[in-house]
Amino acid sequence: PRGNWLHGLRAALERIRDQNGVIVVGRGTAGSELILRGAARENLPVIRLHGSESKRDIAASPGSKPNSDLGNSTRNLTVDGWVNPPHSTERLVTSAELRTVPERDRAAIAWADEVLVLALRARGNLHALLRHRLEFLTQHASVSLVDLPGLQSRKARVDLIALGATLWKPTESTSEISN
């Protein structure tokens, strides 16, 4: 994560807080630990999705305990969910390309009412999932690209906008970077 990514994350967390939203994040995805820590700081509820890995494997890995407080905030609520049994999101997949995408990623995109996109590269897993969401789930396909320089590849951005994604520009009040 670089400056604009962190700025976008802070702005997205503020937006979610102001809308009384809930964060849905796949465990182990790029940036997920920073998202979880930011959610804890903002006292936002989180649904953290796990793939087919077992609860025993999760409990054995340091810093990844289910329902951990992620910042010692008693007001923060993190709920762990397992995408189980394996291939439970299979019926949502219409292409062979998406079958290789981890289930926790498919579930996170499918469960979200709105997807706020920070970083995105063309032809990656997230790009394929967002394309699918916009093409086939048109009634519930809210996808917003955080409009800050360098966060998304130009090709992916143009592609998703053509399919109905919108741009969201953080306001100046959300641009203050504080630690």
JOUR-V268829 format. One record per residue. RES is the residue in one small letter. SS is DSSP state (hx for helix, st for strand, lp for the rest). PSI is psi in degrees with one decimal (* if undefined). OMEGA is omega in radians with two decimals (NA if undefined). Layout:
# JOUR-V268829
res = [RES RES]
ss = [SS SS]
psi = [PSI PSI]
omega = [OMEGA OMEGA]
This chain:
# JOUR-V268829
res = [p r g n w l h g l r a a l e r i r d q n g v i v v g r g t a g s e l i l r g a a r e n l p v i r l h g s e s k r d i a a s p g s k p n s d l g n s t r n l t v d g w v n p p h s t e r l v t s a e l r t v p e r d r a a i a w a d e v l v l a l r a r g n l h a l l r h r l e f l t q h a s v s l v d l p g l q s r k a r v d l i a l g a t l w k p t e s t s e i s n]
ss = [lp lp hx hx hx hx hx hx hx hx hx hx hx hx hx hx hx hx lp lp lp lp st st st st lp lp lp lp lp hx hx hx hx hx hx hx hx hx hx lp lp lp lp st st st st st lp lp lp lp hx hx hx hx hx hx lp lp lp lp lp lp lp lp lp lp lp lp lp lp lp lp lp st st st st st lp lp lp lp lp lp lp hx hx hx lp lp lp hx hx hx hx lp lp lp hx hx hx hx hx hx hx hx hx lp lp st st st st lp lp st lp lp lp lp hx hx hx hx hx hx hx hx hx hx hx hx lp hx hx hx lp st st st st st lp lp lp lp lp st lp hx hx hx hx hx hx hx hx hx lp lp lp st st st lp lp lp hx hx hx lp lp lp lp lp]
psi = [134.4 -174.1 -52.5 -31.8 -46.4 -40.5 -46.1 -39.8 -47.2 -43.0 -42.2 -41.4 -41.2 -42.8 -44.7 -42.5 -47.0 -27.3 8.4 42.4 176.6 138.1 133.5 121.9 142.1 130.1 132.2 1.8 161.4 124.8 -1.7 -36.8 -38.4 -37.4 -44.2 -40.5 -40.4 -39.2 -39.5 -41.5 -35.8 0.5 44.3 141.0 145.2 138.3 114.2 114.9 138.2 149.2 -148.7 0.0 153.4 158.7 -32.4 -42.8 -38.8 -48.5 -29.0 -17.6 130.8 139.0 3.9 31.0 135.2 142.9 25.7 158.0 -12.6 46.1 9.9 29.2 121.3 -17.6 -20.0 136.0 117.8 122.2 130.0 136.1 138.1 131.2 101.8 142.5 171.2 143.0 24.9 -19.1 8.8 -39.0 -18.9 -7.9 126.6 -3.8 150.8 -31.1 -40.5 -17.6 -23.6 -8.6 133.1 141.4 -37.7 -34.4 -45.0 -43.6 -42.6 -43.1 -39.1 -36.1 -25.8 137.2 -38.0 140.0 120.0 118.9 119.8 -85.5 143.8 130.3 149.6 143.3 17.4 177.6 -47.2 -41.5 -45.8 -42.3 -41.5 -38.5 -47.2 -44.8 -47.2 -32.6 -38.0 -16.6 49.3 -32.8 -29.1 38.6 33.6 115.8 122.5 127.0 123.7 119.9 77.7 146.3 136.0 5.5 -38.6 148.5 146.0 -43.3 -47.4 -40.9 -49.6 -43.1 -48.6 -36.4 -39.8 -26.8 -4.1 0.7 154.4 162.3 140.6 115.4 115.6 141.9 170.1 -34.6 -28.6 -3.5 -9.5 122.1 114.6 151.3 *]
omega = [3.10 -3.07 -3.11 3.10 3.12 3.08 3.11 3.11 3.13 3.13 3.12 3.11 3.09 3.14 3.14 3.11 -3.11 3.13 -3.10 -3.11 3.09 3.12 3.01 -3.08 3.07 3.13 3.07 3.10 -3.13 3.09 -3.04 -3.14 3.09 3.09 3.14 3.12 3.09 3.10 3.11 3.13 -3.12 -3.11 3.14 3.06 -3.08 2.90 -3.12 -3.08 3.10 3.08 -3.05 3.12 -3.07 3.08 3.13 3.12 3.13 -3.08 -3.11 -3.10 -3.06 3.06 -3.08 -3.12 3.07 3.10 3.08 -3.03 3.03 3.11 3.08 3.09 -3.14 3.14 -3.12 3.13 3.06 3.13 3.10 3.07 3.11 3.07 -2.96 0.04 3.12 3.12 3.13 3.10 -3.09 -3.09 3.13 -3.02 -3.14 -3.13 3.11 -3.13 -3.09 3.13 -3.14 3.14 3.14 -3.10 -3.12 3.11 3.11 -3.11 -3.12 3.14 -3.12 -3.07 -3.03 3.00 3.10 3.08 3.04 -3.03 3.04 -3.11 -3.14 3.04 -3.14 3.06 3.05 3.13 -3.11 3.11 -3.14 3.13 3.14 3.06 -3.14 3.14 -3.10 -3.11 -2.97 -3.12 -2.95 -3.14 -3.06 -2.97 -3.09 3.10 3.12 3.10 3.11 -3.00 3.04 -3.06 2.98 -3.09 -3.13 3.06 -3.12 -3.10 -3.13 -3.12 3.13 -3.14 -3.09 3.09 3.10 3.13 3.07 3.06 3.11 3.05 3.06 -3.14 3.07 3.14 3.13 -3.12 3.10 -3.08 3.12 3.14 3.12 3.14 NA]
